[in-house]
């Protein structure tokens, strides 16, 4: 909570004194946008993989699955920190570095072949 303690001491032009409310709002908006974008990507991928005509029919089951998995992975802040340090780190590295690199190499290889 040092982040919020530091925010409480910030004043902008001596008019705005409670900057932490703005910071929390910005933080929540960016998190919501990130969740929506990732959900859109997931539904698009599932639609293309299974050749579905539309993504509307899978929205409710996928949202329910996402909710259940979020509760299963971490039901408290302590479990979330434990997950992030263990399995989460491996997943972040694989999905953020290894898989994109493999896809890049495959794309270059396919371009050379054709």
C-alpha positions as CSV (number, residue, x, y, z in Angstrom):
1,X,0.0,0.0,0.0
2,X,2.9,2.4,-0.3
3,X,1.5,3.3,-3.7
4,X,-1.7,4.8,-2.3
5,X,0.2,6.4,0.6
6,X,2.3,8.2,-2.0
7,X,-0.7,9.2,-4.0
8,X,-2.4,10.8,-1.0
9,X,0.5,13.2,-0.7
10,X,0.2,14.4,-4.3
11,X,-1.6,17.7,-5.1
12,X,-2.2,19.1,-8.5
13,X,-2.2,22.9,-8.8
14,X,-3.5,23.0,-5.2
15,X,-6.9,22.4,-6.6
16,X,-7.0,18.6,-6.8
17,X,-6.0,17.0,-3.6
18,X,-7.3,13.4,-3.8
19,X,-5.4,12.0,-6.8
20,X,-5.8,8.4,-5.6
21,X,-9.4,8.3,-6.8
22,X,-8.2,9.2,-10.3
23,X,-5.5,6.6,-10.1
24,X,-7.8,3.9,-9.0
25,X,-10.3,4.9,-11.8
26,X,-7.6,4.7,-14.4
27,X,-6.4,1.4,-13.0
28,X,-9.9,-0.1,-13.1
29,X,-10.6,1.2,-16.6
30,X,-7.3,-0.3,-18.0
31,X,-8.0,-3.6,-16.3
32,X,-11.6,-3.8,-17.8
33,X,-10.3,-2.9,-21.2
34,X,-7.6,-5.6,-21.0
35,X,-10.2,-8.2,-19.9
36,X,-12.5,-7.2,-22.8
37,X,-9.8,-7.3,-25.4
38,X,-8.5,-10.7,-24.2
39,X,-12.0,-12.1,-24.1
40,X,-12.6,-10.9,-27.7
41,X,-9.4,-12.5,-28.8
42,X,-10.4,-15.8,-27.1
43,X,-13.8,-15.9,-28.7
44,X,-12.4,-15.1,-32.1
45,X,-9.8,-17.9,-31.8
46,X,-12.5,-20.4,-30.7
47,X,-14.7,-19.3,-33.5
48,X,-12.0,-19.8,-36.1
49,X,-10.7,-23.1,-34.6
50,X,-14.1,-24.8,-34.5
51,X,-15.4,-23.1,-37.6
52,X,-18.4,-21.6,-35.8
53,X,-20.8,-19.3,-37.7
54,X,-20.9,-16.7,-34.9
55,X,-19.5,-16.0,-31.4
56,X,-22.7,-14.9,-29.7
57,X,-23.8,-18.5,-28.8
58,X,-20.5,-19.2,-26.9
59,X,-20.3,-15.9,-24.9
60,X,-22.4,-17.0,-21.9
61,X,-20.7,-20.5,-21.5
62,X,-17.3,-18.9,-22.0
63,X,-17.9,-16.2,-19.5
64,X,-19.2,-18.8,-17.0
65,X,-16.1,-20.9,-17.6
66,X,-13.9,-17.9,-17.1
67,X,-15.6,-17.0,-13.8
68,X,-15.3,-20.6,-12.5
69,X,-11.6,-20.8,-13.5
70,X,-10.9,-17.5,-11.8
71,X,-12.3,-18.7,-8.6
72,X,-10.5,-22.1,-8.9
73,X,-7.1,-20.5,-9.6
74,X,-7.1,-18.0,-6.8
75,X,-9.9,-17.5,-4.3
76,X,-7.8,-15.1,-2.2
77,X,-5.0,-12.6,-2.6
78,X,-2.6,-15.0,-1.0
79,X,-3.4,-17.7,-3.5
80,X,-3.1,-15.2,-6.4
81,X,0.4,-14.2,-5.3
82,X,1.4,-17.9,-4.9
83,X,0.0,-18.6,-8.4
84,X,1.7,-15.6,-9.9
85,X,5.1,-16.6,-8.5
86,X,4.8,-20.2,-9.5
87,X,2.8,-21.4,-12.4
88,X,1.9,-17.9,-13.5
89,X,5.5,-17.0,-14.2
90,X,6.0,-20.0,-16.5
91,X,2.7,-19.2,-18.3
92,X,3.6,-15.6,-18.8
93,X,7.0,-16.5,-20.2
94,X,5.6,-19.2,-22.5
95,X,2.7,-17.1,-23.8
96,X,4.6,-13.9,-23.9
97,X,8.0,-15.0,-25.4
98,X,8.2,-18.6,-26.4
99,X,5.0,-19.1,-28.3
100,X,5.2,-15.8,-30.3
101,X,8.8,-16.6,-31.2
102,X,7.8,-20.1,-32.5
103,X,5.0,-18.5,-34.5
104,X,7.4,-15.9,-35.9
105,X,9.8,-18.7,-37.0
106,X,7.0,-20.7,-38.5
107,X,5.8,-17.7,-40.4
108,X,9.3,-16.9,-41.8
109,X,9.7,-20.5,-42.7
110,X,6.4,-20.7,-44.5
111,X,7.3,-17.5,-46.4
112,X,10.6,-18.9,-47.5
113,X,9.0,-22.1,-48.7
114,X,6.2,-20.4,-50.8
